[in-house]
Amino acid sequence: MKKNLMSVLILALVLANLILTAILMISIVPQTKKANELINKVCSAIDLELEGGKENSSIDIPMENVETVAISSGESLTINLKSDGDKKSYAVISVSLALDTKNKGYKKGSEAITKNEAIIKDEIIKIVSSHTIEDMRNKQGDVQDEILKRLRKLFDSDFIVSVAFPTYTYEESK
């Protein structure tokens, strides 16, 4: 009799546990699904921001989709650099832009580059001349990224994927 009473008690406790678990599942699962949806939306927004906000000169597209355009017909630009003392310094650089041929703004943008080459040169000169010779030697990639950001803003598109200095020389004079 004692064993049967104990079995009935255990059975009642198991049933109570089962009922309470079912109630928990019914109340928690919908909230968990909503939280998961929110988390997925936030993650996708972050991914979009990471994809769309690339402003550095790393090329993430296949090379067959890249067209290179030389600014000033490949001629070098001589630019006075910001002075960091009594010495004057200058940079002699040639500039090339890498364009994404599959980008929706490519066709209109590539035509605009050839038409507005003087404005592009001016922007490049403004940016490069605001840096010292040490900046150009040690942080050339940052200067290229700054030019890329300014050109993307100028054209209001991201069809320009990279700015390169195929040839460059930095000189100091006394």
Helices and strands as residue ranges (DSSP letters): H 2-52, G 63-65, E 66-70, G 71-74, E 77-80, E 88-93, E 96-100, H 106-115, H 117-129, H 133-138, H 140-155, E 160-164, E 168-173
